[in-house]
């Protein structure tokens, strides 16, 4: 006698499978993660920062390195902790199993009351073309750290490395159009990525990505409108040639990585977002960097990533993706363009820049109104030397600027229009501006290791003419 009709059995099995996916996703969902950087000014004692993270009901904390003060403060808090092998440690850890064993013993085994469950080896190592040797140290370092964890019976800890979107072959500036055509760069695909993916697959770890929809919006707001980048209301759709439909930039970026992995024969590796966020401030040339847009993006991505069932991506529907929000505090000590220093959502005194619910339960309409975003700057900009810059740092930055770009220092050579006044500051100003105007769409920042600044007054004099960008025409990167 049939216990259940065939049609009923099919429905039951379908529901069972869906329930299984939901239960697995719930088991992985430990709440949103928060990156806890230490390069801010006037930061409070570590314990106060941990208490703030707990008060906000985060589930995970990411720290850069293995600061023992932070690890001790995280003991018995219930927070899941992600620690990092620093880039400068790659050489020793990759070359020596003993060094890797010692690293794990010192930085993980020594903190039994701290719930460390992920180790990231290096930070955006494949972005740094000045140290290609580290590219080939990366996977051996990951393997050695894993062997050390196994030795200490800590196999539950996942090992990975965070990669930026420039791991993909250029389709500047987006690197995700269309997602299905994405591939890893030729200089790393076979030599680094393939062995890395093999490792991640065998250890059932995550493919960690630093994903920022802000940057595609910044570089090309016509192709990537604001609402498409920050999950706002819109009717935009991007249909991939494979038929999948995208309604936000994050999904495109994530699925571009999925496609690149698939092209190398790996379809089973789960995704994790090691960093994402939106800048609360930036340079005049950096469109959309403000508290209003930062609040909207962070609130929406939290709600999205903690939804039950999880949305996943078009290529990976309903897959839970562990996500770490970048970051707790601004890090004013960092060099680079203004946005590099302004990703925090809390002030050092413990107050919040804007309301935020790390549990993902609140909707946009549940929050108090935000201050309106400032209008984009519409005028002319130049990049010049900061008169307060240290002379030795300024000289070093001038030398670097002269090497980069196309003839950025020709006009300051003897006999040429900008040679006089023959001073370090004057020569650096011309060189910085010339360099920035040429490379702004690549590097975007007028910083030059904290020796430069943007000005709105024309620094040209006599026959020495400084080129400029006019922001009146379009609200784009200047």
C-alpha positions, 0 to 999 in steps of 0.5 A: 500500500502506498504510504504517500501519493507520488505527487505528495512525496515530491512535494515533501522531498522539495520542502525537505530540501528547502528546509535543509538549505534554510537550516544550513544557512541558519547554522552559518549565520552568526550575525554581521561582522564588524572590522575593528581597525586601530589606525584612528585617532583618540581611540577609546580603551579596547574594552570599551570598543568591544562593549560597544560592538556587543551593545550593537549586537554584532556577531563577529569581529575582524581584527587586523593582526593578532593584537593580544590586548584585543584578543584578551578583551574578546575572551568570553564575550561570545563574539566570533573572531577573525584574525590576520597573518600580516603581509610582512609575516608571509615570508617566514610563515610560507617558508617554514612549517615551524614558523607557522606552528609558532604563529598559531601557538602564539596567536590562537592556542594562547587564547582559548577563551577567545572564539577565533574561527577564521584566519586570513593570511595577508591582506589584498596581497595580489593588489601589490605589484611592488612585491610580486614575490609575496604573491607566490608566498601566499598559498604556501603560507595558507597551507602551513597555517592550516597544517598548524591548525590541524596539529593543534586540533583546530580544524574548525578554524577556516583559513583564507585570504581577502582579495580585492576586485582587481584580482579579475582581468580588467574591464575598467572600471567595473570588473564585473560587466557582465559577471559571466565573462569574468576571469582572473588576471592572466598573471595570477590565474594559473600560478596563484589562483588555481592552487589557492582554489584547490586549497579552499576546496579541500579545506571547505573554506571560504573565498574571501572578498573585499567588495565595495560597490561604492567604487564602481559608482565613483568611477562611472556613476552613469553606468552604475547609478547610486541606487543600483550601488546602494540597494536603493529603490529603482527599476534598473536591471542588468541582464547577463548574456547567460540570462541571469538578471541583476538588480544591484552592483554587489551581486554583480561583483560577487558573481563575477568572482563565482564565474572566475572560479568556475572558469578554473573548474571550481564551483563548490567554494562558498563566498565570504565578504571580508570587507564592505561599506561606504565612506562617510566623507572624502575629498571634493573629487570623490562623489557620494562620500557622505554620511547619508549614503553611508548610512543607507548602504550599511543599513541595507546590506546588513538587512540583506545579508541577515535575511531569512532565507538569505538572498544569495546571488543570482548564481548562488541563490539562497546561499548565506554569505558571511559579511564584515562591515568596514568599519567601527571607527574612522582611521585617520592615520591612513594615507591615500585619498580622503575616503581611505580614512572615513569608513567608520560608523562610530565616533571614538567617544562611543556615539554613532555617526548615524543610527544603525541596527546590526541585527538587520531587523529595522527597515529604512523607514524605521530610522529617524530622517538622515541629514540631506547629502551635500551637493557634489562639488562643481568647480575646478580642482588642482592637487598641490603640495601641502606647505606643512608637509615634512620636507624629506617626505615631500622630496620622496613623494616628488621623486615618486610622482616624477617616475609615474605618469607621462612627463609629469616633471618636464616643466620643472626642469631648468629652463622650462616654464615651471622651474622657477621658483626653484623650491621643493614645494613649488616643484612638488606642487606642479608634479603632483598636479600633473601626476594626479590629472593623468592618473586620477581615474586609476588612483583617484586620490590627491595624497602622495603619502600625506604630502598633498592636498586639493585646492580650488584656487588656480596655482598657475603663475606667469607662463607656468600653467597648471592643468585642471579638471572642471567638475561643472560638466558632470557629477563624476570623479574629478 
